[in-house]
Amino acid sequence: MSDLNLKSNLPDPDGFYAQLLAAHDGLSKAQSDALNARLILILANHLGDEQVLAQALQAASDSASAPA
């Protein structure tokens, strides 16, 4: 269908990041991990494009193994 967009695409990325942090506020590590997992699955379902999701998994895996 389409390719993964890795360019900034949020009108207010700092605002979204603040919301993301606020959603985790007061949660234990396990609760925070569960929230992240639910969010990922909700967004993956919204995208619904397995090719784009595969590209996103690859991009995330590549960045996780890249030297800091």
C-alpha positions in Angstrom: 0.0 0.0 0.0 2.5 2.7 1.1 5.9 3.1 2.6 6.7 3.9 6.2 7.0 7.7 6.8 10.0 8.4 9.1 9.8 12.2 8.7 8.2 14.4 11.3 4.4 14.1 10.8 3.0 15.4 14.0 1.8 19.0 14.3 3.0 19.2 17.9 5.5 16.4 18.6 6.6 17.9 21.9 3.0 18.0 23.0 2.4 14.4 22.1 5.5 13.4 24.0 4.3 15.2 27.0 1.0 13.4 26.8 2.8 10.1 26.4 4.9 10.8 29.5 1.8 11.9 31.5 0.0 8.6 30.6 2.9 6.7 32.2 3.0 9.0 35.3 2.6 6.9 38.5 2.7 3.6 36.8 4.9 0.7 37.8 7.4 -0.7 35.2 5.0 -3.6 34.4 2.0 -1.2 34.1 4.1 1.1 31.8 5.2 -1.8 29.7 1.6 -3.0 29.4 0.4 0.5 28.4 3.1 0.7 25.7 2.1 -2.8 24.4 -1.6 -1.7 24.2 -0.7 1.5 22.5 1.4 -0.3 19.9 -1.4 -2.8 19.2 -4.1 0.0 19.0 -1.9 2.0 16.5 -1.0 -1.1 14.5 -4.7 -2.0 14.2 -5.4 1.6 13.1 -2.7 1.4 10.4 -3.8 -2.0 9.3 -1.0 -2.2 6.7 1.2 -5.2 7.3 3.9 -4.0 4.9 4.2 -0.6 6.7 4.1 -2.4 10.1 6.9 -4.7 9.0 8.9 -1.6 7.9 8.3 0.0 11.3 9.5 -3.1 13.1 12.6 -3.2 11.0 13.3 0.5 11.6 12.8 0.1 15.3 15.0 -3.0 15.4 17.7 -1.3 13.4 17.8 1.7 15.7 17.8 -0.5 18.8 20.9 -2.2 17.7 22.7 0.9 16.4 25.7 2.1 18.5 24.9 5.0 20.7 
